[in-house]
Structures are given as C-alpha cells and as structure tokens.
Amino acid sequence: MAGSGVRPGWPVAMDGQVWWTEDRPDEGGRTVIVHRAADGTRRDVLPPPWCARTRVHEYGGSPYTVTPAGDVVFANLEDQRLYVVSGDGEPEPLTDDGCRYADLLVHDGQVWCVREQHDEDGKVTRAVVAIPLDGGEARVWATGCDFYAGPAVSPDGRHLAYVCWNHPRMPWDGTELRVVPLDGGAAWRVRGGPAESVLAPAWKDDTRLYLISDASGWWNLYEVGLRGEDARALHPAEEEFTLPPWQLGGRPYAVLPDGRLAVLHGRGDLRLGLLDPGAGTLTDLDLPCTGWNASLAADGTSVIGIGYAATAPRSVISVDTVTGRHQALEHDPAPLPDPAYLPVPEPVLVRRPSADVHAYLYPPHPLATDGTPPYVIFVHGGPTAHADTALDLEKAFLTSRGIGVLDLNYGGSTGYGRVYRDRLRGQWGVVDVEDTIAAAEWLAGEGLADPGRIAVRGSSSGGWTVMAACCRSGVFAGGVSYYGISALGPLAAHTHDFESRYVEWLVGPEDPQVYAAREPLALVSGVSCPMLLLQGLDDPVVPPEQSSAFADALAERGVPCTYLAFEGESHGFRRIETRAAALAAELAFYQQIFS
C-alpha cells in the first residue's frame, strides 16, 4: 500500500505530445514531469534530484508549463525558482530571486503567472507578472489584492483576464474576474463580488469570456462580454462544474476547435461531457471513469485528463471527442491486489433533522467478516473539500481485513452546491462533529457496524473533527488524527497566509468563549477512548505543536495515546517509509481497540 500512490496530475497537450506530473513515494515523494511523445515513447523530463513543485499558498498547484517549442518551464521545490529545460538538457534558471510561482502559461515569448513574495518580516504579497523567456525583469500586470489566480491572455494579445480576492474570503466565498488592457489603462471588474465565487476564466474570442460562477448556488459555466455584458449560463443545472481551488492552475473545462467545450460536471464526483454553448446541450461521454481531477487539456479533438474509478487507479487518459474512443496513457505502476479485494462504494444518506448527510459506504470483504464488523469513519480534510470514489488502497487495506469504511461528506463538503457548503459557515466544530457522530450512530442503528467497534480517522481539518468528536461523544472506540488541529488561537496566529483568516469564516471572529466551546484542546477532558496522533515535523500548514499539545493533554489525564512525529514530512506524507510506518501503526491501533 505504501508503495502505491504515484499520483499523476496537471496534464498539458500539444501536437500529439502530452506532459503530466507524477508524485513518486519511492523517490522520497519527488514530483517528476513526464513527457509522452507523439509516437508513444515516454521519458522523465527532470532527473533526480530535481523536483517540480511550487509552494504558492503552500498547497501549490500546477508547477510547470510548456512553450510552443516544447521546452518546459517549471518551479523547482528546493529554491522555488523558475527553470527552463530543453529536450534532454540541464535545467537553466529563468528567475534569480526568492519568489514562488504558480499558474504558469506561455504567450508571446513570456511566462505569465502568479508570483508570491515573502518578505523578511513575514509579509506576503502576490501579483500577476509576465517574465520574458529570453531573460529580463518581470513585468507586473496586476497587484494590490491579496490573492490571484487563473491568468489568461486574449487571443489577440490585447487583454489579460485574471481572478482575484482579498482576506478574509477564500476563493469559494467571493472572488472577482477582472480584465486589464495590455496596451495601458486600468483594470475593470467583469463579474463577481463578496458573495459570488468566480473561477477559471478562458477566452472564447477576443471580446468574450467563459467562466465558472456559483451565482445560482452551483458552480455553473457562463459566457460573458468583455465588460460583463450579455452574461448567460450555458447549461444551468444543480450540479458543480469544478472543484474548490485549493491549488492553482486547474482547468476544469477545455475549448475545442469546433467551439464545443469539454466540461466536468456532477454531484460529488465529476464526469466528462461535451457542451455545445450555442444550443446549451450537454452530452456525457461513455467512459469507465467515475470521476476526474479538475484539470483538462485539449489538443485538437482530443481531451486529456486524470480519470479514476473505485477499482482502477488515477490515470492519464486521452479521449477522442469525435469517436469517443479513449486510451490510458499512464497509471500507477504499483501492482493491484485481486480485484475481489477492492471495495466498491455505495452512496448513502445519513438522515438528520437538519439535513441529509452524504457518504460512501465500503463494506468489509465478506470472507474476512465474522459477525457484525467494526467500522472506521473517514473524515476528509479541507474542510471545504470532499471525499471522492477514487481507488484508495488505504480503504482496501482495511476492508480486506474485515474492517468496513464509511467515507463521510459532512455538511460543508463541496460537490453538493453552495447551500450544503455553507452549512459549515460559523459552525466548524459543530456541524462536522455532529454529522460524524450521527454517522457512527447510523452505522450502529442500521446494523452495519458493531456499536462498540466504531473508530474515526481524519487528516488536517479532518483531524480536528476526529479530536472534537472524541471529546464530545463516547460512541467511538478510538480516534486517529493525521496532522490535525487542536487549538484555534495558535492556528490563526501561526498558519500560512492563505488560510490565516479561514477560521473567521469557519468559526467567527476571535472569541475566547466560542473558541473554548469548539476546540479539542479545551474539551480534552471529554475524551475517554484511545487515540493515535501522527504529525510531520516540517508542516507549514498545521504546526506540529497542534498535535503534540493534544497528546500531552491526553497523557496528563491518563488517556491512552500514541504520538508519532516524522522528520522531513510536511502537510501530507509523501515518503514510502513514512507511509508504511504510519499505516502499520494505524493497523496496530485498530487491532488493539477492536480485538
């Protein structure tokens, strides 16, 4: 299991060639750029120790782009500088400063991107800049806002479109789409505001734009004039046409030569379809994927994306939009177990008076089950994110041993519209916790799980929910937190800039009484079950003190707790040895509490 997880991402396609990234656990978590030539041969663009990963917003995003000549421009993890590599040559530096770069595109001999600067006093500033490929100073085209995303240059090279927003909002709360003339003049707002999330602009032609907006309560596709005139929804639906932009560089739709759009849409998982913007008709393609990453690339009539299913790993897939034929260009090379051991999710609803809660049920393997089985509730991070149905060998690792899994999309999860997403507004530590407790009670009430053998596990904000749920309920036999949050004040004071005001939306302005009523560290006296806490010591998002303080508090009260810290790991474990150690510890924990 630890050797799996070669995660492909961020496809680029041009003239029959395809590029993508791969995160490789067996190379210390190194991110490699892979090139597949038109004849099908493939090679790594970057030899070790080069690692293509950007730290913009700390969560990063697409770390590279490709020039018309086929050269690759990428951000190197170690120094965050941009480099250019041609063919099999050595990377040459393009920038010489200490900035970070993401959301890269090449137009007219320049790299257009989002630049992030960190001053010595800790101040962070961002801008949209253009960097000449032949050397020279970057030119700033947009500045003054806290955040930027999605730079797009019009076909005639006269205008630049981009998305921007300011603290305390996150990009799924409220953003603006702006356009600036490249021959001089001030930028203007095309669409968006404090209560509308506008994302992913792309040019239809020199005077009209496509964009995604949640003005209807769902992230739908729109077409709009250069100054916001004649806006129209292309296919109004109670579905999402993108995922939340935790990372920069996503392209959730692609414009095809015949004017149609290859789009991703759905509830929960996104499926691939073809949208005729004139007629408004949307036709899904018959493909074996149950979901897709929110990043597509178009090359003529072909669309390339990262597709997945419950029994097949994430793969780079090319789809011919004329014939409908598809081909997997690359997938995780790790061998899969017998398909009989791969659990297939069943969508379920946990009925609650306030709102039904979405989840996916993964029953344990029948041959490994003796009586009513134990279950582990998975709580995703974010919390503005969602659990999908992609192949996850961590689930199979448990279900093949007779332990069922319920993957919970608690209130606040994405994929089900803005109303469901906003259930968590001001209610973090309440709605997510109550939904998790209700899920455990539902499992027991439906006779699916042994009431005395239900555990809960989660990472990051999911770790917060795990700790808080164990503080507020005795329904759990144990809790597992990966780099979880235990205290709000230190988080708001020390986390990275992107999420530094996120707590205001999730909980509210700083209030000691409210914080004490929500945060696990203040409620630790309510924990009676054993806990396992795992933490990377180089985590810039959730400082290690969040987990260690909770572990110390449990120890003071005599509650069984194991705290494991890993040198060199950040927010999300990447190294094969770390993943193996963490999984072995987690399995041992379940064996003890379920025995």
C-alpha positions in Angstrom: 0.0 0.0 0.0 2.8 2.4 0.9 4.4 1.9 -2.5 1.3 2.8 -4.4 0.1 6.3 -4.9 2.1 7.5 -7.9 -0.3 10.4 -8.4 -0.5 11.8 -12.0 -1.6 15.4 -12.4 -1.7 18.6 -14.4 -1.8 17.4 -18.0 -0.6 19.6 -20.9 -1.1 18.6 -24.5 0.3 19.9 -27.8 0.8 18.5 -31.3 0.2 14.9 -30.3 2.5 15.2 -27.3 1.4 15.0 -23.6 3.1 16.1 -20.4 2.0 15.5 -16.8 3.4 15.4 -13.3 3.9 12.3 -11.1 4.3 12.2 -7.3 6.5 9.2 -6.5 6.6 7.8 -3.0 9.6 5.5 -3.8 11.6 8.6 -4.8 11.1 10.4 -1.5 7.9 11.9 -2.7 9.7 13.7 -5.6 7.4 15.3 -8.3 8.5 14.5 -11.8 7.4 15.9 -15.1 6.8 13.1 -17.7 6.7 13.6 -21.4 5.0 11.3 -23.8 6.0 11.9 -27.5 3.6 11.5 -30.4 5.0 8.0 -31.1 4.1 6.9 -27.6 7.6 6.9 -26.1 7.9 8.4 -22.7 10.7 9.9 -20.6 11.2 11.8 -17.4 11.9 15.5 -18.2 13.7 16.0 -14.8 16.3 13.7 -13.5 16.9 13.4 -9.7 17.2 15.4 -7.5 15.0 18.0 -9.4 11.5 18.2 -8.1 8.8 20.2 -9.8 6.6 21.6 -7.0 5.5 25.1 -6.2 4.8 26.3 -2.7 2.5 29.2 -3.6 -0.3 29.2 -1.0 1.7 26.3 0.5 -0.7 23.9 -1.3 0.9 24.7 -4.6 -0.7 23.7 -7.9 0.4 23.2 -11.4 4.2 23.7 -11.3 5.0 23.9 -15.0 4.0 24.9 -18.5 5.3 24.1 -22.0 6.4 26.6 -24.6 5.4 26.3 -28.3 8.9 24.9 -29.0 8.3 22.1 -26.5 10.6 23.5 -23.7 9.4 23.0 -20.2 9.3 25.9 -17.7 8.9 24.6 -14.1 9.2 25.7 -10.4 11.8 23.8 -8.5 10.9 22.7 -5.0 14.2 23.4 -3.3 14.6 27.1 -4.2 11.2 27.9 -5.8 13.0 29.5 -8.8 11.7 29.0 -12.3 13.8 27.0 -14.7 13.7 26.1 -18.4 14.7 22.7 -19.7 15.0 21.9 -23.4 15.0 18.2 -24.5 17.5 16.2 -22.5 19.4 19.3 -21.5 20.1 20.6 -18.0 17.6 23.0 -16.5 18.6 26.6 -16.8 17.4 29.2 -14.3 14.9 31.8 -15.5 14.5 33.7 -12.3 17.1 34.6 -9.7 15.0 35.8 -6.8 13.4 34.1 -3.7 9.8 34.3 -5.1 7.4 31.5 -5.7 5.5 31.0 -8.9 2.3 29.1 -10.0 -0.5 29.0 -12.6 2.0 29.3 -15.4 1.2 29.9 -19.1 3.3 30.9 -22.1 2.2 33.6 -24.5 4.1 35.8 -26.9 7.5 34.7 -25.6 6.7 35.3 -21.9 5.7 33.3 -18.9 2.5 34.7 -17.4 1.9 33.5 -13.8 1.1 34.3 -10.2 4.1 35.4 -8.2 4.3 35.2 -4.4 6.8 37.1 -2.4 7.7 36.5 1.3 9.5 39.4 3.0 11.8 39.1 5.9 9.2 40.5 8.3 6.8 37.7 7.2 4.6 39.9 4.9 3.3 38.0 1.8 2.4 39.8 -1.4 1.2 38.4 -4.7 0.9 39.7 -8.3 0.3 38.6 -11.8 3.5 39.0 -13.8 5.0 38.3 -17.2 8.6 37.0 -17.4 10.4 37.1 -20.7 11.7 33.7 -21.8 14.9 35.2 -23.1 15.7 36.9 -19.8 14.9 40.2 -18.3 12.8 41.7 -15.5 9.3 40.5 -14.7 6.6 43.0 -15.6 3.8 43.3 -13.1 0.3 43.4 -14.6 -1.9 43.1 -11.6 -1.2 43.9 -7.9 -2.8 45.2 -4.8 -5.1 42.3 -4.0 -4.2 39.6 -1.5 -4.6 36.7 -4.0 -4.6 36.0 -7.7 -5.4 33.0 -9.9 -6.2 32.0 -13.5 -4.3 34.5 -15.7 -5.5 34.2 -19.3 -4.3 36.3 -22.3 -6.8 37.0 -25.1 -6.0 35.5 -28.5 -5.1 38.9 -29.9 -2.8 39.6 -27.0 -4.6 42.8 -26.1 -6.2 41.9 -22.8 -5.3 39.9 -19.6 -8.1 38.3 -17.6 -7.5 37.0 -14.0 -9.3 36.2 -10.8 -8.5 38.0 -7.5 -9.8 38.1 -4.0 -8.9 39.5 -0.5 -8.8 38.4 3.1 -10.8 37.2 4.9 -12.5 35.5 2.0 -11.4 32.2 0.5 -11.8 31.6 -3.3 -15.0 29.6 -2.8 -16.6 32.5 -0.8 -16.2 35.5 -3.1 -13.8 36.5 -6.0 -13.7 38.9 -8.9 -12.9 38.4 -12.5 -11.0 41.4 -13.8 -9.6 42.3 -17.2 -6.7 44.7 -17.8 -5.7 46.1 -21.2 -2.1 45.3 -22.1 -1.6 48.5 -24.1 -2.1 50.6 -21.0 -5.1 51.6 -18.8 -6.7 50.5 -15.6 -8.3 47.1 -15.0 -12.1 46.7 -14.6 -14.3 44.2 -12.9 -16.1 41.8 -15.3 -18.0 39.8 -12.7 -18.0 38.6 -9.1 -18.0 40.1 -5.6 -18.1 39.2 -1.9 -20.9 36.6 -2.3 -20.1 35.1 -5.7 -17.2 32.7 -6.4 -16.0 33.3 -10.0 -13.3 30.9 -11.2 -11.4 29.6 -14.2 -11.7 32.3 -16.9 -10.9 31.3 -20.6 -11.3 33.4 -23.7 -13.9 32.4 -26.3 -12.6 35.0 -28.7 -11.1 38.5 -28.4 -14.2 40.0 -26.9 -16.0 37.3 -24.9 -15.0 35.1 -22.0 -16.1 31.8 -20.4 -16.1 31.5 -16.6 -17.5 29.4 -13.8 -19.7 31.1 -11.2 -21.8 29.9 -8.3 -24.3 32.8 -8.5 -27.1 30.3 -8.9 -25.9 28.3 -5.8 -24.0 25.9 -8.0 -20.7 26.3 -9.9 -22.0 26.6 -13.4 -20.5 27.7 -16.7 -21.2 31.1 -18.1 -20.3 33.2 -21.2 -19.9 36.9 -20.7 -18.8 40.0 -22.7 -15.5 41.8 -22.1 -17.1 44.2 -19.7 -19.6 41.9 -18.2 -22.4 42.5 -20.6 -24.7 39.8 -22.1 -23.9 37.2 -19.5 -25.7 33.9 -19.9 -25.5 30.5 -18.3 -24.5 27.9 -20.8 -26.2 24.9 -19.1 -28.0 25.8 -15.9 -28.0 22.8 -13.6 -27.9 21.9 -10.0 -24.5 20.4 -10.5 -20.9 21.6 -9.9 -18.7 22.2 -12.9 -15.5 22.5 -10.9 -13.9 21.6 -7.5 -12.7 24.1 -4.9 -9.4 25.7 -6.0 -7.2 24.6 -3.1 -4.4 24.6 -5.7 -3.7 27.0 -8.5 -3.7 26.0 -12.2 -6.8 23.9 -12.5 -8.6 23.9 -15.9 -12.0 22.3 -15.3 -13.0 22.7 -19.0 -11.3 23.0 -22.3 -12.3 24.8 -25.5 -12.3 22.5 -28.6 -11.6 23.6 -32.2 -15.3 23.3 -33.3 -16.4 25.6 -30.5 -17.7 22.9 -28.1 -16.5 22.7 -24.6 -15.2 19.6 -22.9 -16.5 20.0 -19.3 -16.5 18.3 -16.0 -19.8 18.2 -14.1 -21.8 16.4 -11.5 -22.6 16.0 -7.8 -19.8 14.6 -5.7 -17.6 13.1 -8.4 -17.3 15.0 -11.8 -17.9 13.2 -15.1 -16.7 14.3 -18.5 -19.1 15.6 -21.1 -19.3 17.8 -24.3 -21.2 21.0 -24.1 -22.5 22.9 -27.1 -22.5 26.5 -25.8 -24.9 27.7 -28.6 -27.6 25.1 -28.0 -26.8 24.5 -24.3 -26.9 20.8 -24.8 -24.6 18.6 -22.7 -23.7 15.0 -23.7 -21.8 12.7 -21.4 -19.1 10.5 -22.9 -19.3 6.8 -22.3 -16.1 6.2 -20.3 -15.1 3.8 -17.5 -14.2 6.6 -15.1 -16.4 7.5 -12.2 -14.6 10.8 -11.7 -11.9 13.2 -12.9 -9.4 15.7 -11.5 -10.5 19.2 -12.2 -7.8 19.8 -14.8 -8.2 19.2 -18.6 -6.1 19.8 -21.6 -7.2 19.9 -25.2 -5.1 19.0 -28.3 -7.2 19.3 -31.4 -10.2 17.0 -31.0 -8.5 15.1 -28.1 -9.1 15.8 -24.4 -6.6 14.7 -21.8 -7.3 14.5 -18.1 -6.8 12.5 -15.0 -9.6 10.0 -14.6 -10.3 7.4 -11.9 -12.7 4.7 -10.7 -13.1 2.7 -7.5 -11.2 -0.3 -8.9 -8.8 1.5 -11.2 -6.0 4.0 -10.2 -5.9 7.6 -11.3 -4.7 7.5 -14.9 -3.7 9.9 -17.6 -6.5 9.4 -20.2 -6.8 10.7 -23.7 -10.3 10.8 -25.2 -11.2 11.4 -28.8 -14.2 13.7 -28.7 -15.2 12.7 -32.3 -15.2 8.9 -31.9 -15.5 8.6 -28.2 -12.5 6.2 -28.1 -10.3 6.6 -25.0 -6.8 5.4 -24.1 -5.0 5.2 -20.8 -1.6 6.9 -21.4 -0.2 6.2 -17.9 -1.3 4.9 -14.5 0.2 4.0 -11.1 2.7 1.2 -11.9 2.3 -0.4 -8.5 0.6 -3.8 -8.8 -3.0 -4.0 -7.6 -4.4 -6.8 -5.5 -7.0 -9.2 -6.7 -10.0 -7.1 -7.8 -12.2 -9.1 -5.4 -10.5 -7.3 -2.6 -11.1 -3.8 -3.9 -14.3 -2.4 -2.3 -16.9 -0.6 -4.4 -18.5 2.4 -2.8 -22.2 2.6 -2.2 -23.6 6.2 -2.0 -25.7 6.5 1.2 -27.5 9.3 3.0 -27.3 9.6 6.8 -30.7 11.1 7.7 -30.6 14.0 10.1 -33.3 16.5 11.1 -31.1 19.5 9.9 -30.0 18.0 6.6 -29.2 14.7 5.0 -25.5 13.9 5.1 -23.8 12.4 2.0 -21.4 9.4 2.4 -19.9 6.4 0.7 -20.1 3.0 2.3 -17.4 0.5 1.8 -18.4 -2.8 3.4 -15.7 -5.2 4.6 -14.7 -8.2 2.4 -17.2 -11.0 3.2 -14.5 -13.6 3.7 -12.9 -11.5 6.4 -16.0 -10.8 8.3 -17.1 -12.7 11.4 -20.3 -11.4 12.8 -21.1 -7.7 12.9 -17.9 -6.0 11.7 -16.0 -3.0 13.1 -16.0 0.2 11.0 -13.8 3.3 10.6 -15.3 6.6 9.6 -13.1 8.6 7.3 -13.3 12.4 7.7 -11.8 14.3 4.8 -9.7 17.5 5.3 -10.2 20.9 4.0 -12.8 21.2 5.4 -14.0 22.8 2.1 -13.3 19.7 0.1 -14.9 16.3 -0.4 -14.4 12.6 -0.4 -14.5 11.0 -3.9 -14.8 7.5 -5.2 -11.3 7.1 -6.5 -9.4 3.9 -5.8 -7.9 4.1 -2.3 -5.8 1.2 -1.2 -6.0 2.6 2.4 -9.6 1.6 2.3 -8.9 -1.8 0.7 -6.1 -2.3 3.3 -8.9 -2.2 6.0 -11.8 -3.8 4.2 -9.7 -6.8 3.2 -9.1 -7.3 7.0 -12.8 -7.2 7.9 -13.0 -3.5 8.8 -15.6 -1.5 7.0 -15.2 2.1 6.0 -17.7 5.0 5.8 -16.2 7.9 3.8 -18.2 11.0 5.1 -19.0 14.1 3.2 -20.2 16.1 6.2 -22.0 19.4 6.0 -19.6 21.9 4.5 -18.3 19.5 1.9 -18.1 20.5 -1.7 -19.8 18.8 -4.7 -23.4 19.4 -3.5 -23.9 23.2 -4.0 -23.3 26.3 -2.1 -26.1 25.8 0.5 -24.6 22.5 1.6 -21.1 24.1 1.5 -22.3 26.9 3.7 -23.7 24.6 6.4 -20.3 24.9 8.0 -20.1 28.7 7.9 -19.6 29.7 11.6 -20.3 26.1 12.6 -16.9 24.3 12.3 -16.6 22.1 15.3 -20.4 21.8 15.4 -21.9 20.6 12.1 -18.9 18.5 11.1 -18.8 16.9 14.5 -22.5 16.3 14.8 -22.6 14.8 11.3 -19.7 12.5 12.2 -21.3 11.3 15.5 -24.6 10.8 13.6 -22.8 8.7 11.0 -21.5 6.4 13.7 -25.0 6.1 15.3 -26.4 5.4 11.8 -23.9 2.6 11.2 -24.9 1.0 14.5 -28.6 1.7 14.1 -28.7 0.1 10.6 -26.9 -3.0 11.9 -23.9 -2.4 9.7 -21.4 -2.0 12.4 -20.7 -3.4 15.9 -21.7 -0.4 18.1 -18.7 -1.0 20.3 -16.2 -1.1 17.5 -16.5 2.1 15.5 -13.4 4.3 15.1 -12.9 7.7 13.4 -9.9 9.0 11.4 -9.1 12.1 9.5 -6.3 14.4 8.4 -5.7 18.2 8.8 -9.1 19.7 9.4 -10.4 16.1 9.4 -8.1 15.6 12.4 -9.8 18.5 14.1 -13.1 16.8 13.6 -11.7 13.5 14.9 -10.4 15.1 18.1 -13.5 17.2 18.6 -15.9 14.2 18.0 -14.0 12.1 20.5 -14.2 15.0 23.0 -18.0 15.2 22.6 -19.2 11.6 22.3 -18.5 8.2 23.7 -19.6 6.4 20.6 -16.1 5.9 19.3 -13.8 3.1 20.3 -10.8 5.2 19.2 -9.6 8.1 17.0 -6.8 8.6 14.6 -5.6 12.1 13.6 -3.1 12.9 10.9 -1.6 16.4 11.4 -4.8 17.6 13.0 -5.8 20.9 14.5 -6.4 21.1 18.2 -6.4 24.8 19.1 -7.8 27.8 17.1 -5.8 30.7 18.5 -2.3 29.3 17.7 -3.6 28.1 14.3 -4.8 31.6 13.4 -1.6 33.1 14.6 0.9 30.8 13.0 -0.6 29.1 10.0 0.3 30.2 6.5 -1.1 33.3 4.8 -3.6 31.6 2.5 -5.6 30.2 5.4 -4.7 32.8 8.0 -8.3 34.2 8.1 -10.1 31.0 7.3 -11.0 30.5 10.9 -13.1 33.7 10.8 -15.4 32.1 8.2 -15.4 28.7 9.9 -15.9 29.8 13.5 -16.1 33.6 13.6 -14.0 36.5 15.0 -11.7 35.6 17.8 -13.7 35.0 20.9 -12.2 33.0 23.8 -15.6 31.7 24.9 -16.5 30.5 21.4 -13.1 29.0 20.8 -13.2 27.2 24.2 -16.6 25.7 23.3 -15.2 24.3 19.9 -11.5 23.5 20.1 -10.5 20.0 21.1 -7.7 21.1 23.4 -10.2 23.0 25.6 -12.5 20.0 25.6 -9.9 17.3 26.1 -11.4 16.2 29.4 -14.3 14.6 27.4 -12.1 12.1 25.7 -12.3 8.6 27.1 -11.2 6.5 24.1 -7.6 5.7 23.0 -6.1 8.0 20.3 -3.3 7.8 17.7 -1.8 11.1 16.5 0.6 11.4 13.6 2.4 14.5 12.5 5.1 15.8 10.1 7.6 18.0 11.8 8.1 20.2 8.7 4.4 21.1 8.4 3.9 24.8 7.5 0.1 24.5 7.4 -0.6 22.8 10.8 2.3 23.3 13.1 3.4 20.2 15.0 2.5 21.8 18.3 -1.2 21.3 17.4 -0.8 17.5 17.7 1.8 17.4 20.5 -0.2 19.7 22.8 -3.2 17.4 22.4 -1.1 14.3 23.1 0.3 15.9 26.2 -3.1 16.9 27.5 -4.3 13.3 27.0 -1.3 11.9 28.8 -1.9 14.2 31.7 -5.4 12.8 32.0 -4.2 9.2 31.7 -6.0 8.6 28.3 -4.0 6.1 26.2 -2.4 8.0 23.3 0.4 7.3 20.9 2.0 10.3 19.2 4.3 9.7 16.2 6.3 12.5 14.6 8.1 12.2 11.3 11.2 14.3 10.4 11.2 15.7 6.9 7.5 15.3 6.3 5.2 18.2 5.6 1.4 18.5 5.3 0.6 15.1 3.8 3.1 12.2 4.0 5.0 11.6 0.8 7.8 9.1 1.6 7.3 5.4 1.3 8.9 4.7 4.6 6.7 7.3 6.4 3.5 6.0 4.7 4.4 2.4 5.7 5.2 3.3 9.3 2.0 5.3 9.7 -0.2 2.6 8.2 1.4 -0.1 10.3 0.8 2.0 13.4 -2.8 2.6 12.4 -3.5 -1.0 11.8 -1.9 -2.0 15.1 -4.1 0.6 16.8 -7.3 -0.8 15.3 -6.3 -4.4 16.2 -6.0 -3.3 19.8 -9.2 -1.3 20.1 -11.3 -3.8 18.1 -9.9 -7.0 19.5 
